[in-house]
Amino acid sequence: MVCLLAWSYCFALSLPPLFGWSRYIPEGFFTSCSWDYSSRTAANRAFYIYLLIFGFILPAGREPGLFKGIALHQSAGEVGAKFHRELCW
């Protein structure tokens, strides 16, 4: 289920240029494509802001909370293991 959610989120970030919001252009030696970040149109700037917020700021902003949850879970596990050792030995 998590994998399906991740793929859906990535599709939501990568499909708008295929429907006319910005566009994909070839890069480098024409072996790959990227969104058109060089044009200064309002649509391209709006897509850039969309990618910045939903592709970088939100995912990066979630990480501290996720790491805090992991740390709390880890510390609770250590307390529980210590209690178990004291109780059983």
CNS distance restraints for C-alpha pairs under 8 A (distance, minus, plus):
assign (resid   1 and name CA) (resid   5 and name CA) 6.29 0.50 0.50
assign (resid   2 and name CA) (resid   6 and name CA) 6.18 0.50 0.50
assign (resid   3 and name CA) (resid   7 and name CA) 6.22 0.50 0.50
assign (resid   4 and name CA) (resid   8 and name CA) 6.12 0.50 0.50
assign (resid   5 and name CA) (resid   9 and name CA) 6.17 0.50 0.50
assign (resid   6 and name CA) (resid  10 and name CA) 6.26 0.50 0.50
assign (resid   7 and name CA) (resid  11 and name CA) 6.13 0.50 0.50
assign (resid   8 and name CA) (resid  12 and name CA) 6.19 0.50 0.50
assign (resid   9 and name CA) (resid  13 and name CA) 6.46 0.50 0.50
assign (resid  10 and name CA) (resid  14 and name CA) 6.18 0.50 0.50
assign (resid  11 and name CA) (resid  15 and name CA) 5.63 0.50 0.50
assign (resid  12 and name CA) (resid  16 and name CA) 7.26 0.50 0.50
assign (resid  13 and name CA) (resid  51 and name CA) 6.71 0.50 0.50
assign (resid  13 and name CA) (resid  54 and name CA) 7.57 0.50 0.50
assign (resid  13 and name CA) (resid  55 and name CA) 6.99 0.50 0.50
assign (resid  15 and name CA) (resid  19 and name CA) 7.00 0.50 0.50
assign (resid  16 and name CA) (resid  20 and name CA) 6.63 0.50 0.50
assign (resid  16 and name CA) (resid  21 and name CA) 5.33 0.50 0.50
assign (resid  16 and name CA) (resid  22 and name CA) 7.36 0.50 0.50
assign (resid  17 and name CA) (resid  21 and name CA) 4.73 0.50 0.50
assign (resid  17 and name CA) (resid  22 and name CA) 4.92 0.50 0.50
assign (resid  17 and name CA) (resid  23 and name CA) 4.42 0.50 0.50
assign (resid  17 and name CA) (resid  24 and name CA) 6.31 0.50 0.50
assign (resid  17 and name CA) (resid  35 and name CA) 7.23 0.50 0.50
assign (resid  18 and name CA) (resid  23 and name CA) 6.71 0.50 0.50
assign (resid  18 and name CA) (resid  24 and name CA) 7.72 0.50 0.50
assign (resid  21 and name CA) (resid  43 and name CA) 6.12 0.50 0.50
assign (resid  21 and name CA) (resid  44 and name CA) 7.14 0.50 0.50
assign (resid  21 and name CA) (resid  47 and name CA) 6.86 0.50 0.50
assign (resid  22 and name CA) (resid  35 and name CA) 6.91 0.50 0.50
assign (resid  22 and name CA) (resid  36 and name CA) 6.46 0.50 0.50
assign (resid  22 and name CA) (resid  43 and name CA) 5.86 0.50 0.50
assign (resid  22 and name CA) (resid  44 and name CA) 4.87 0.50 0.50
assign (resid  22 and name CA) (resid  47 and name CA) 6.48 0.50 0.50
assign (resid  23 and name CA) (resid  35 and name CA) 5.53 0.50 0.50
assign (resid  23 and name CA) (resid  36 and name CA) 5.62 0.50 0.50
assign (resid  24 and name CA) (resid  33 and name CA) 6.11 0.50 0.50
assign (resid  24 and name CA) (resid  34 and name CA) 5.31 0.50 0.50
assign (resid  24 and name CA) (resid  35 and name CA) 4.26 0.50 0.50
assign (resid  24 and name CA) (resid  36 and name CA) 5.64 0.50 0.50
assign (resid  25 and name CA) (resid  33 and name CA) 5.39 0.50 0.50
assign (resid  25 and name CA) (resid  34 and name CA) 5.69 0.50 0.50
assign (resid  25 and name CA) (resid  35 and name CA) 6.03 0.50 0.50
assign (resid  25 and name CA) (resid  36 and name CA) 5.79 0.50 0.50
assign (resid  26 and name CA) (resid  30 and name CA) 5.08 0.50 0.50
assign (resid  26 and name CA) (resid  31 and name CA) 7.16 0.50 0.50
assign (resid  26 and name CA) (resid  32 and name CA) 5.80 0.50 0.50
assign (resid  26 and name CA) (resid  33 and name CA) 4.31 0.50 0.50
assign (resid  26 and name CA) (resid  34 and name CA) 6.50 0.50 0.50
assign (resid  27 and name CA) (resid  31 and name CA) 6.88 0.50 0.50
assign (resid  27 and name CA) (resid  32 and name CA) 5.68 0.50 0.50
assign (resid  27 and name CA) (resid  33 and name CA) 5.46 0.50 0.50
assign (resid  27 and name CA) (resid  34 and name CA) 6.72 0.50 0.50
assign (resid  28 and name CA) (resid  32 and name CA) 7.37 0.50 0.50
assign (resid  36 and name CA) (resid  44 and name CA) 7.10 0.50 0.50
assign (resid  37 and name CA) (resid  44 and name CA) 6.87 0.50 0.50
assign (resid  37 and name CA) (resid  48 and name CA) 7.45 0.50 0.50
assign (resid  39 and name CA) (resid  44 and name CA) 6.69 0.50 0.50
assign (resid  40 and name CA) (resid  44 and name CA) 6.55 0.50 0.50
assign (resid  40 and name CA) (resid  45 and name CA) 6.72 0.50 0.50
assign (resid  41 and name CA) (resid  45 and name CA) 6.32 0.50 0.50
assign (resid  42 and name CA) (resid  46 and name CA) 6.06 0.50 0.50
assign (resid  43 and name CA) (resid  47 and name CA) 6.15 0.50 0.50
assign (resid  44 and name CA) (resid  48 and name CA) 6.08 0.50 0.50
assign (resid  45 and name CA) (resid  49 and name CA) 6.26 0.50 0.50
assign (resid  46 and name CA) (resid  50 and name CA) 6.15 0.50 0.50
assign (resid  47 and name CA) (resid  51 and name CA) 6.12 0.50 0.50
assign (resid  48 and name CA) (resid  52 and name CA) 6.03 0.50 0.50
assign (resid  49 and name CA) (resid  53 and name CA) 6.08 0.50 0.50
assign (resid  50 and name CA) (resid  54 and name CA) 5.95 0.50 0.50
assign (resid  50 and name CA) (resid  55 and name CA) 7.59 0.50 0.50
assign (resid  51 and name CA) (resid  55 and name CA) 4.85 0.50 0.50
assign (resid  51 and name CA) (resid  56 and name CA) 7.00 0.50 0.50
assign (resid  52 and name CA) (resid  56 and name CA) 5.24 0.50 0.50
assign (resid  52 and name CA) (resid  57 and name CA) 6.27 0.50 0.50
assign (resid  53 and name CA) (resid  57 and name CA) 4.85 0.50 0.50
assign (resid  53 and name CA) (resid  58 and name CA) 6.01 0.50 0.50
assign (resid  54 and name CA) (resid  58 and name CA) 5.51 0.50 0.50
assign (resid  54 and name CA) (resid  59 and name CA) 7.15 0.50 0.50
assign (resid  55 and name CA) (resid  59 and name CA) 6.59 0.50 0.50
assign (resid  56 and name CA) (resid  60 and name CA) 5.79 0.50 0.50
assign (resid  57 and name CA) (resid  61 and name CA) 5.68 0.50 0.50
assign (resid  58 and name CA) (resid  62 and name CA) 6.24 0.50 0.50
assign (resid  59 and name CA) (resid  63 and name CA) 6.84 0.50 0.50
assign (resid  60 and name CA) (resid  64 and name CA) 8.00 0.50 0.50
assign (resid  61 and name CA) (resid  65 and name CA) 7.92 0.50 0.50
assign (resid  62 and name CA) (resid  66 and name CA) 6.31 0.50 0.50
assign (resid  63 and name CA) (resid  67 and name CA) 6.04 0.50 0.50
assign (resid  64 and name CA) (resid  68 and name CA) 6.04 0.50 0.50
assign (resid  65 and name CA) (resid  69 and name CA) 6.22 0.50 0.50
assign (resid  66 and name CA) (resid  70 and name CA) 6.31 0.50 0.50
assign (resid  67 and name CA) (resid  71 and name CA) 6.10 0.50 0.50
assign (resid  68 and name CA) (resid  72 and name CA) 6.11 0.50 0.50
assign (resid  69 and name CA) (resid  73 and name CA) 6.06 0.50 0.50
assign (resid  70 and name CA) (resid  74 and name CA) 6.01 0.50 0.50
assign (resid  71 and name CA) (resid  75 and name CA) 6.08 0.50 0.50
assign (resid  72 and name CA) (resid  76 and name CA) 6.06 0.50 0.50
assign (resid  73 and name CA) (resid  77 and name CA) 6.13 0.50 0.50
assign (resid  74 and name CA) (resid  78 and name CA) 6.33 0.50 0.50
assign (resid  75 and name CA) (resid  79 and name CA) 6.28 0.50 0.50
assign (resid  76 and name CA) (resid  80 and name CA) 6.10 0.50 0.50
assign (resid  77 and name CA) (resid  81 and name CA) 6.01 0.50 0.50
assign (resid  78 and name CA) (resid  82 and name CA) 6.08 0.50 0.50
assign (resid  79 and name CA) (resid  83 and name CA) 6.20 0.50 0.50
assign (resid  80 and name CA) (resid  84 and name CA) 6.12 0.50 0.50
assign (resid  81 and name CA) (resid  85 and name CA) 6.16 0.50 0.50
assign (resid  82 and name CA) (resid  86 and name CA) 6.22 0.50 0.50
assign (resid  83 and name CA) (resid  87 and name CA) 6.02 0.50 0.50
assign (resid  84 and name CA) (resid  88 and name CA) 5.95 0.50 0.50
assign (resid  85 and name CA) (resid  89 and name CA) 5.80 0.50 0.50
